[in-house]
Amino acid sequence: MADKPDSQEICFIPDHDYASFVTRHSPDVPRGGDVVDESGAVLATHGGIHRFTVGQRKGLGLPTSPTGAPMYVLALKPDDRQVVVGPKASLEQTRLAASGVNWIEGIPEGARRAHVQIRHRHPAAAATVRALGDGRAEVVFDAPQIAITPGQAAVFYDGDAVLGGGWIE
């Protein structure tokens, strides 16, 4: 087991092709829809939202933007079967809300300074964290972060100590 590579994807799918796995095992998943820009203009069609993730740049099957810059997935709209794309700058955000938050040493009173990690291998970034009640928290980063993605974990640190964490809404 020590020589087994770290798991960074869905570990039970050996070929890491989770989109094909979903297609094979969930025939009810909607298959197609539109790829749109931030204004809602249709740029292309796609074979299923499950094939995309916020922040994705490769494999979109799109030319670059009108300015020549690469396009990125900005949002997924499952109800509309839309994948929203745009420039990298549109991925930058300074805030997130998290739910299902578990505080290791109890819910903090007021705002708490911390470093917050929003995905594997993403460096933790300086932020202010505030408990909102009902297992929710608000995070305000000192500097914009790229691709804050709903469904990913946000983990709050004080040095090496974990303060808590939850799921990005």
PyMOL commands that place a pseudoatom at each C-alpha (Angstrom):
pseudoatom trace, name=CA, resn=MET, resi=1, chain=A, elem=C, hetatm=0, pos=[0.000, 0.000, 0.000]
pseudoatom trace, name=CA, resn=ALA, resi=2, chain=A, elem=C, hetatm=0, pos=[2.880, 2.419, 0.663]
pseudoatom trace, name=CA, resn=ASP, resi=3, chain=A, elem=C, hetatm=0, pos=[3.810, 2.391, -3.014]
pseudoatom trace, name=CA, resn=LYS, resi=4, chain=A, elem=C, hetatm=0, pos=[0.236, 3.132, -4.149]
pseudoatom trace, name=CA, resn=PRO, resi=5, chain=A, elem=C, hetatm=0, pos=[-0.105, 6.673, -5.585]
pseudoatom trace, name=CA, resn=ASP, resi=6, chain=A, elem=C, hetatm=0, pos=[-2.036, 9.322, -3.654]
pseudoatom trace, name=CA, resn=SER, resi=7, chain=A, elem=C, hetatm=0, pos=[-5.722, 9.482, -4.462]
pseudoatom trace, name=CA, resn=GLN, resi=8, chain=A, elem=C, hetatm=0, pos=[-6.717, 12.790, -6.035]
pseudoatom trace, name=CA, resn=GLU, resi=9, chain=A, elem=C, hetatm=0, pos=[-9.719, 11.718, -8.045]
pseudoatom trace, name=CA, resn=ILE, resi=10, chain=A, elem=C, hetatm=0, pos=[-12.480, 9.212, -7.426]
pseudoatom trace, name=CA, resn=CYS, resi=11, chain=A, elem=C, hetatm=0, pos=[-10.198, 6.465, -6.156]
pseudoatom trace, name=CA, resn=PHE, resi=12, chain=A, elem=C, hetatm=0, pos=[-12.435, 3.506, -7.026]
pseudoatom trace, name=CA, resn=ILE, resi=13, chain=A, elem=C, hetatm=0, pos=[-12.304, 4.318, -10.755]
pseudoatom trace, name=CA, resn=PRO, resi=14, chain=A, elem=C, hetatm=0, pos=[-8.969, 2.866, -11.870]
pseudoatom trace, name=CA, resn=ASP, resi=15, chain=A, elem=C, hetatm=0, pos=[-8.781, 4.604, -15.256]
pseudoatom trace, name=CA, resn=HIS, resi=16, chain=A, elem=C, hetatm=0, pos=[-9.795, 7.996, -13.713]
pseudoatom trace, name=CA, resn=ASP, resi=17, chain=A, elem=C, hetatm=0, pos=[-12.426, 8.409, -16.454]
pseudoatom trace, name=CA, resn=TYR, resi=18, chain=A, elem=C, hetatm=0, pos=[-15.250, 9.364, -14.100]
pseudoatom trace, name=CA, resn=ALA, resi=19, chain=A, elem=C, hetatm=0, pos=[-17.352, 10.867, -16.927]
pseudoatom trace, name=CA, resn=SER, resi=20, chain=A, elem=C, hetatm=0, pos=[-17.532, 7.500, -18.713]
pseudoatom trace, name=CA, resn=PHE, resi=21, chain=A, elem=C, hetatm=0, pos=[-18.230, 5.808, -15.369]
pseudoatom trace, name=CA, resn=VAL, resi=22, chain=A, elem=C, hetatm=0, pos=[-21.203, 8.125, -14.787]
pseudoatom trace, name=CA, resn=THR, resi=23, chain=A, elem=C, hetatm=0, pos=[-22.420, 7.591, -18.347]
pseudoatom trace, name=CA, resn=ARG, resi=24, chain=A, elem=C, hetatm=0, pos=[-22.281, 3.777, -17.961]
pseudoatom trace, name=CA, resn=HIS, resi=25, chain=A, elem=C, hetatm=0, pos=[-23.792, 3.587, -14.471]
pseudoatom trace, name=CA, resn=SER, resi=26, chain=A, elem=C, hetatm=0, pos=[-26.344, 6.411, -14.520]
pseudoatom trace, name=CA, resn=PRO, resi=27, chain=A, elem=C, hetatm=0, pos=[-28.369, 6.229, -17.705]
pseudoatom trace, name=CA, resn=ASP, resi=28, chain=A, elem=C, hetatm=0, pos=[-30.811, 8.805, -16.305]
pseudoatom trace, name=CA, resn=VAL, resi=29, chain=A, elem=C, hetatm=0, pos=[-28.157, 11.569, -16.185]
pseudoatom trace, name=CA, resn=PRO, resi=30, chain=A, elem=C, hetatm=0, pos=[-29.065, 14.198, -18.799]
pseudoatom trace, name=CA, resn=ARG, resi=31, chain=A, elem=C, hetatm=0, pos=[-26.761, 13.982, -21.817]
pseudoatom trace, name=CA, resn=GLY, resi=32, chain=A, elem=C, hetatm=0, pos=[-26.319, 17.225, -23.625]
pseudoatom trace, name=CA, resn=GLY, resi=33, chain=A, elem=C, hetatm=0, pos=[-26.868, 20.887, -23.418]
pseudoatom trace, name=CA, resn=ASP, resi=34, chain=A, elem=C, hetatm=0, pos=[-25.308, 24.191, -24.311]
pseudoatom trace, name=CA, resn=VAL, resi=35, chain=A, elem=C, hetatm=0, pos=[-21.957, 25.761, -23.602]
pseudoatom trace, name=CA, resn=VAL, resi=36, chain=A, elem=C, hetatm=0, pos=[-22.650, 29.467, -23.075]
pseudoatom trace, name=CA, resn=ASP, resi=37, chain=A, elem=C, hetatm=0, pos=[-20.610, 32.553, -22.362]
pseudoatom trace, name=CA, resn=GLU, resi=38, chain=A, elem=C, hetatm=0, pos=[-21.244, 34.868, -19.418]
pseudoatom trace, name=CA, resn=SER, resi=39, chain=A, elem=C, hetatm=0, pos=[-23.920, 36.757, -21.348]
pseudoatom trace, name=CA, resn=GLY, resi=40, chain=A, elem=C, hetatm=0, pos=[-25.773, 33.507, -22.152]
pseudoatom trace, name=CA, resn=ALA, resi=41, chain=A, elem=C, hetatm=0, pos=[-24.796, 33.350, -25.838]
pseudoatom trace, name=CA, resn=VAL, resi=42, chain=A, elem=C, hetatm=0, pos=[-24.554, 29.731, -27.033]
pseudoatom trace, name=CA, resn=LEU, resi=43, chain=A, elem=C, hetatm=0, pos=[-21.031, 28.863, -28.166]
pseudoatom trace, name=CA, resn=ALA, resi=44, chain=A, elem=C, hetatm=0, pos=[-21.298, 25.092, -28.572]
pseudoatom trace, name=CA, resn=THR, resi=45, chain=A, elem=C, hetatm=0, pos=[-23.060, 21.992, -27.309]
pseudoatom trace, name=CA, resn=HIS, resi=46, chain=A, elem=C, hetatm=0, pos=[-21.768, 19.415, -24.818]
pseudoatom trace, name=CA, resn=GLY, resi=47, chain=A, elem=C, hetatm=0, pos=[-22.331, 15.728, -24.025]
pseudoatom trace, name=CA, resn=GLY, resi=48, chain=A, elem=C, hetatm=0, pos=[-23.266, 16.151, -20.351]
pseudoatom trace, name=CA, resn=ILE, resi=49, chain=A, elem=C, hetatm=0, pos=[-22.503, 18.474, -17.451]
pseudoatom trace, name=CA, resn=HIS, resi=50, chain=A, elem=C, hetatm=0, pos=[-20.920, 15.580, -15.565]
pseudoatom trace, name=CA, resn=ARG, resi=51, chain=A, elem=C, hetatm=0, pos=[-17.981, 15.926, -17.964]
pseudoatom trace, name=CA, resn=PHE, resi=52, chain=A, elem=C, hetatm=0, pos=[-17.014, 19.386, -16.636]
pseudoatom trace, name=CA, resn=THR, resi=53, chain=A, elem=C, hetatm=0, pos=[-15.758, 21.037, -13.466]
pseudoatom trace, name=CA, resn=VAL, resi=54, chain=A, elem=C, hetatm=0, pos=[-15.472, 24.689, -12.460]
pseudoatom trace, name=CA, resn=GLY, resi=55, chain=A, elem=C, hetatm=0, pos=[-12.024, 25.972, -13.371]
pseudoatom trace, name=CA, resn=GLN, resi=56, chain=A, elem=C, hetatm=0, pos=[-11.509, 23.438, -16.170]
pseudoatom trace, name=CA, resn=ARG, resi=57, chain=A, elem=C, hetatm=0, pos=[-9.634, 24.788, -19.189]
pseudoatom trace, name=CA, resn=LYS, resi=58, chain=A, elem=C, hetatm=0, pos=[-8.689, 21.736, -21.232]
pseudoatom trace, name=CA, resn=GLY, resi=59, chain=A, elem=C, hetatm=0, pos=[-11.096, 19.589, -23.191]
pseudoatom trace, name=CA, resn=LEU, resi=60, chain=A, elem=C, hetatm=0, pos=[-13.756, 22.251, -23.709]
pseudoatom trace, name=CA, resn=GLY, resi=61, chain=A, elem=C, hetatm=0, pos=[-13.652, 21.920, -27.475]
pseudoatom trace, name=CA, resn=LEU, resi=62, chain=A, elem=C, hetatm=0, pos=[-13.853, 25.693, -27.843]
pseudoatom trace, name=CA, resn=PRO, resi=63, chain=A, elem=C, hetatm=0, pos=[-11.675, 28.204, -29.582]
pseudoatom trace, name=CA, resn=THR, resi=64, chain=A, elem=C, hetatm=0, pos=[-10.129, 30.919, -27.460]
pseudoatom trace, name=CA, resn=SER, resi=65, chain=A, elem=C, hetatm=0, pos=[-12.154, 33.954, -26.468]
pseudoatom trace, name=CA, resn=PRO, resi=66, chain=A, elem=C, hetatm=0, pos=[-12.508, 36.897, -28.891]
pseudoatom trace, name=CA, resn=THR, resi=67, chain=A, elem=C, hetatm=0, pos=[-9.416, 38.413, -27.240]
pseudoatom trace, name=CA, resn=GLY, resi=68, chain=A, elem=C, hetatm=0, pos=[-7.413, 35.216, -27.841]
pseudoatom trace, name=CA, resn=ALA, resi=69, chain=A, elem=C, hetatm=0, pos=[-7.380, 34.234, -24.162]
pseudoatom trace, name=CA, resn=PRO, resi=70, chain=A, elem=C, hetatm=0, pos=[-8.214, 30.652, -23.151]
pseudoatom trace, name=CA, resn=MET, resi=71, chain=A, elem=C, hetatm=0, pos=[-11.721, 29.904, -21.911]
pseudoatom trace, name=CA, resn=TYR, resi=72, chain=A, elem=C, hetatm=0, pos=[-12.477, 28.324, -18.515]
pseudoatom trace, name=CA, resn=VAL, resi=73, chain=A, elem=C, hetatm=0, pos=[-15.560, 26.719, -17.002]
pseudoatom trace, name=CA, resn=LEU, resi=74, chain=A, elem=C, hetatm=0, pos=[-17.050, 29.377, -14.713]
pseudoatom trace, name=CA, resn=ALA, resi=75, chain=A, elem=C, hetatm=0, pos=[-20.232, 27.635, -13.585]
pseudoatom trace, name=CA, resn=LEU, resi=76, chain=A, elem=C, hetatm=0, pos=[-22.406, 24.594, -14.117]
pseudoatom trace, name=CA, resn=LYS, resi=77, chain=A, elem=C, hetatm=0, pos=[-26.180, 25.052, -14.345]
pseudoatom trace, name=CA, resn=PRO, resi=78, chain=A, elem=C, hetatm=0, pos=[-27.636, 21.538, -14.142]
pseudoatom trace, name=CA, resn=ASP, resi=79, chain=A, elem=C, hetatm=0, pos=[-31.287, 22.641, -14.270]
pseudoatom trace, name=CA, resn=ASP, resi=80, chain=A, elem=C, hetatm=0, pos=[-30.629, 24.389, -17.596]
pseudoatom trace, name=CA, resn=ARG, resi=81, chain=A, elem=C, hetatm=0, pos=[-28.019, 21.815, -18.719]
pseudoatom trace, name=CA, resn=GLN, resi=82, chain=A, elem=C, hetatm=0, pos=[-25.607, 24.692, -19.314]
pseudoatom trace, name=CA, resn=VAL, resi=83, chain=A, elem=C, hetatm=0, pos=[-21.869, 24.979, -18.933]
pseudoatom trace, name=CA, resn=VAL, resi=84, chain=A, elem=C, hetatm=0, pos=[-20.886, 28.649, -18.530]
pseudoatom trace, name=CA, resn=VAL, resi=85, chain=A, elem=C, hetatm=0, pos=[-17.434, 29.612, -19.820]
pseudoatom trace, name=CA, resn=GLY, resi=86, chain=A, elem=C, hetatm=0, pos=[-15.354, 32.757, -19.823]
pseudoatom trace, name=CA, resn=PRO, resi=87, chain=A, elem=C, hetatm=0, pos=[-11.928, 34.235, -19.150]
pseudoatom trace, name=CA, resn=LYS, resi=88, chain=A, elem=C, hetatm=0, pos=[-9.753, 33.230, -16.195]
pseudoatom trace, name=CA, resn=ALA, resi=89, chain=A, elem=C, hetatm=0, pos=[-10.322, 36.596, -14.490]
pseudoatom trace, name=CA, resn=SER, resi=90, chain=A, elem=C, hetatm=0, pos=[-14.015, 35.692, -14.136]
pseudoatom trace, name=CA, resn=LEU, resi=91, chain=A, elem=C, hetatm=0, pos=[-13.044, 32.759, -11.902]
pseudoatom trace, name=CA, resn=GLU, resi=92, chain=A, elem=C, hetatm=0, pos=[-11.608, 35.080, -9.248]
pseudoatom trace, name=CA, resn=GLN, resi=93, chain=A, elem=C, hetatm=0, pos=[-13.687, 35.465, -6.096]
pseudoatom trace, name=CA, resn=THR, resi=94, chain=A, elem=C, hetatm=0, pos=[-12.996, 36.809, -2.623]
pseudoatom trace, name=CA, resn=ARG, resi=95, chain=A, elem=C, hetatm=0, pos=[-15.866, 35.150, -0.708]
pseudoatom trace, name=CA, resn=LEU, resi=96, chain=A, elem=C, hetatm=0, pos=[-17.418, 31.784, -0.156]
pseudoatom trace, name=CA, resn=ALA, resi=97, chain=A, elem=C, hetatm=0, pos=[-20.112, 30.288, 2.004]
pseudoatom trace, name=CA, resn=ALA, resi=98, chain=A, elem=C, hetatm=0, pos=[-19.660, 26.822, 3.460]
pseudoatom trace, name=CA, resn=SER, resi=99, chain=A, elem=C, hetatm=0, pos=[-22.243, 24.455, 4.901]
pseudoatom trace, name=CA, resn=GLY, resi=100, chain=A, elem=C, hetatm=0, pos=[-21.909, 21.317, 6.969]
pseudoatom trace, name=CA, resn=VAL, resi=101, chain=A, elem=C, hetatm=0, pos=[-19.145, 23.071, 8.893]
pseudoatom trace, name=CA, resn=ASN, resi=102, chain=A, elem=C, hetatm=0, pos=[-17.470, 21.099, 11.655]
pseudoatom trace, name=CA, resn=TRP, resi=103, chain=A, elem=C, hetatm=0, pos=[-15.514, 23.188, 14.176]
pseudoatom trace, name=CA, resn=ILE, resi=104, chain=A, elem=C, hetatm=0, pos=[-12.795, 21.161, 15.885]
pseudoatom trace, name=CA, resn=GLU, resi=105, chain=A, elem=C, hetatm=0, pos=[-12.498, 23.282, 19.053]
pseudoatom trace, name=CA, resn=GLY, resi=106, chain=A, elem=C, hetatm=0, pos=[-15.990, 24.758, 19.118]
pseudoatom trace, name=CA, resn=ILE, resi=107, chain=A, elem=C, hetatm=0, pos=[-17.705, 27.497, 17.185]
pseudoatom trace, name=CA, resn=PRO, resi=108, chain=A, elem=C, hetatm=0, pos=[-15.626, 30.693, 17.316]
pseudoatom trace, name=CA, resn=GLU, resi=109, chain=A, elem=C, hetatm=0, pos=[-17.095, 33.903, 18.670]
pseudoatom trace, name=CA, resn=GLY, resi=110, chain=A, elem=C, hetatm=0, pos=[-16.980, 36.578, 15.976]
pseudoatom trace, name=CA, resn=ALA, resi=111, chain=A, elem=C, hetatm=0, pos=[-14.505, 36.704, 13.115]
pseudoatom trace, name=CA, resn=ARG, resi=112, chain=A, elem=C, hetatm=0, pos=[-11.431, 34.498, 13.173]
pseudoatom trace, name=CA, resn=ARG, resi=113, chain=A, elem=C, hetatm=0, pos=[-8.262, 34.909, 11.106]
pseudoatom trace, name=CA, resn=ALA, resi=114, chain=A, elem=C, hetatm=0, pos=[-7.210, 31.702, 9.385]
pseudoatom trace, name=CA, resn=HIS, resi=115, chain=A, elem=C, hetatm=0, pos=[-5.679, 30.213, 6.287]
pseudoatom trace, name=CA, resn=VAL, resi=116, chain=A, elem=C, hetatm=0, pos=[-8.265, 28.460, 4.127]
pseudoatom trace, name=CA, resn=GLN, resi=117, chain=A, elem=C, hetatm=0, pos=[-7.553, 25.701, 1.635]
pseudoatom trace, name=CA, resn=ILE, resi=118, chain=A, elem=C, hetatm=0, pos=[-10.194, 25.232, -1.062]
pseudoatom trace, name=CA, resn=ARG, resi=119, chain=A, elem=C, hetatm=0, pos=[-8.867, 22.137, -2.847]
pseudoatom trace, name=CA, resn=HIS, resi=120, chain=A, elem=C, hetatm=0, pos=[-6.046, 19.595, -2.889]
pseudoatom trace, name=CA, resn=ARG, resi=121, chain=A, elem=C, hetatm=0, pos=[-2.665, 21.153, -3.698]
pseudoatom trace, name=CA, resn=HIS, resi=122, chain=A, elem=C, hetatm=0, pos=[-4.112, 24.673, -3.611]
pseudoatom trace, name=CA, resn=PRO, resi=123, chain=A, elem=C, hetatm=0, pos=[-2.097, 26.701, -1.132]
pseudoatom trace, name=CA, resn=ALA, resi=124, chain=A, elem=C, hetatm=0, pos=[-4.060, 27.820, 1.899]
pseudoatom trace, name=CA, resn=ALA, resi=125, chain=A, elem=C, hetatm=0, pos=[-4.839, 31.534, 1.626]
pseudoatom trace, name=CA, resn=ALA, resi=126, chain=A, elem=C, hetatm=0, pos=[-5.202, 34.171, 4.330]
pseudoatom trace, name=CA, resn=ALA, resi=127, chain=A, elem=C, hetatm=0, pos=[-8.825, 34.918, 5.152]
pseudoatom trace, name=CA, resn=THR, resi=128, chain=A, elem=C, hetatm=0, pos=[-11.333, 35.932, 7.782]
pseudoatom trace, name=CA, resn=VAL, resi=129, chain=A, elem=C, hetatm=0, pos=[-13.759, 33.183, 8.786]
pseudoatom trace, name=CA, resn=ARG, resi=130, chain=A, elem=C, hetatm=0, pos=[-17.054, 33.832, 10.546]
pseudoatom trace, name=CA, resn=ALA, resi=131, chain=A, elem=C, hetatm=0, pos=[-19.529, 31.234, 11.836]
pseudoatom trace, name=CA, resn=LEU, resi=132, chain=A, elem=C, hetatm=0, pos=[-23.046, 31.989, 10.588]
pseudoatom trace, name=CA, resn=GLY, resi=133, chain=A, elem=C, hetatm=0, pos=[-24.990, 29.416, 12.605]
pseudoatom trace, name=CA, resn=ASP, resi=134, chain=A, elem=C, hetatm=0, pos=[-26.849, 26.353, 11.328]
pseudoatom trace, name=CA, resn=GLY, resi=135, chain=A, elem=C, hetatm=0, pos=[-23.515, 24.708, 10.468]
pseudoatom trace, name=CA, resn=ARG, resi=136, chain=A, elem=C, hetatm=0, pos=[-22.566, 27.445, 8.011]
pseudoatom trace, name=CA, resn=ALA, resi=137, chain=A, elem=C, hetatm=0, pos=[-19.610, 29.801, 7.739]
pseudoatom trace, name=CA, resn=GLU, resi=138, chain=A, elem=C, hetatm=0, pos=[-18.546, 32.735, 5.602]
pseudoatom trace, name=CA, resn=VAL, resi=139, chain=A, elem=C, hetatm=0, pos=[-14.964, 33.078, 4.355]
pseudoatom trace, name=CA, resn=VAL, resi=140, chain=A, elem=C, hetatm=0, pos=[-13.593, 36.382, 3.056]
pseudoatom trace, name=CA, resn=PHE, resi=141, chain=A, elem=C, hetatm=0, pos=[-10.162, 36.034, 1.460]
pseudoatom trace, name=CA, resn=ASP, resi=142, chain=A, elem=C, hetatm=0, pos=[-7.539, 38.773, 1.618]
pseudoatom trace, name=CA, resn=ALA, resi=143, chain=A, elem=C, hetatm=0, pos=[-6.837, 38.251, -2.103]
pseudoatom trace, name=CA, resn=PRO, resi=144, chain=A, elem=C, hetatm=0, pos=[-9.059, 36.815, -4.858]
pseudoatom trace, name=CA, resn=GLN, resi=145, chain=A, elem=C, hetatm=0, pos=[-8.950, 33.037, -5.286]
pseudoatom trace, name=CA, resn=ILE, resi=146, chain=A, elem=C, hetatm=0, pos=[-9.423, 31.173, -8.551]
pseudoatom trace, name=CA, resn=ALA, resi=147, chain=A, elem=C, hetatm=0, pos=[-12.208, 28.618, -9.063]
pseudoatom trace, name=CA, resn=ILE, resi=148, chain=A, elem=C, hetatm=0, pos=[-13.941, 28.503, -5.701]
pseudoatom trace, name=CA, resn=THR, resi=149, chain=A, elem=C, hetatm=0, pos=[-16.019, 25.453, -6.555]
pseudoatom trace, name=CA, resn=PRO, resi=150, chain=A, elem=C, hetatm=0, pos=[-19.320, 24.376, -4.998]
pseudoatom trace, name=CA, resn=GLY, resi=151, chain=A, elem=C, hetatm=0, pos=[-19.105, 20.869, -3.559]
pseudoatom trace, name=CA, resn=GLN, resi=152, chain=A, elem=C, hetatm=0, pos=[-15.398, 21.069, -2.745]
pseudoatom trace, name=CA, resn=ALA, resi=153, chain=A, elem=C, hetatm=0, pos=[-14.138, 21.170, 0.823]
pseudoatom trace, name=CA, resn=ALA, resi=154, chain=A, elem=C, hetatm=0, pos=[-12.921, 24.355, 2.495]
pseudoatom trace, name=CA, resn=VAL, resi=155, chain=A, elem=C, hetatm=0, pos=[-10.594, 23.667, 5.432]
pseudoatom trace, name=CA, resn=PHE, resi=156, chain=A, elem=C, hetatm=0, pos=[-9.686, 26.366, 7.979]
pseudoatom trace, name=CA, resn=TYR, resi=157, chain=A, elem=C, hetatm=0, pos=[-6.182, 26.331, 9.520]
pseudoatom trace, name=CA, resn=ASP, resi=158, chain=A, elem=C, hetatm=0, pos=[-4.270, 28.155, 12.228]
pseudoatom trace, name=CA, resn=GLY, resi=159, chain=A, elem=C, hetatm=0, pos=[-0.707, 27.185, 11.354]
pseudoatom trace, name=CA, resn=ASP, resi=160, chain=A, elem=C, hetatm=0, pos=[-0.716, 23.368, 11.237]
pseudoatom trace, name=CA, resn=ALA, resi=161, chain=A, elem=C, hetatm=0, pos=[-3.816, 23.092, 13.427]
pseudoatom trace, name=CA, resn=VAL, resi=162, chain=A, elem=C, hetatm=0, pos=[-7.155, 22.445, 11.750]
pseudoatom trace, name=CA, resn=LEU, resi=163, chain=A, elem=C, hetatm=0, pos=[-9.830, 24.810, 13.076]
pseudoatom trace, name=CA, resn=GLY, resi=164, chain=A, elem=C, hetatm=0, pos=[-12.621, 23.227, 11.074]
pseudoatom trace, name=CA, resn=GLY, resi=165, chain=A, elem=C, hetatm=0, pos=[-14.045, 22.923, 7.618]
pseudoatom trace, name=CA, resn=GLY, resi=166, chain=A, elem=C, hetatm=0, pos=[-17.132, 22.478, 5.513]
pseudoatom trace, name=CA, resn=TRP, resi=167, chain=A, elem=C, hetatm=0, pos=[-18.461, 22.203, 1.978]
pseudoatom trace, name=CA, resn=ILE, resi=168, chain=A, elem=C, hetatm=0, pos=[-18.382, 25.123, -0.428]
pseudoatom trace, name=CA, resn=GLU, resi=169, chain=A, elem=C, hetatm=0, pos=[-21.910, 26.157, -1.445]
for i in range(1, 169): cmd.bond("trace and resi %d" % i, "trace and resi %d" % (i + 1))
show_as sticks, trace
zoom trace
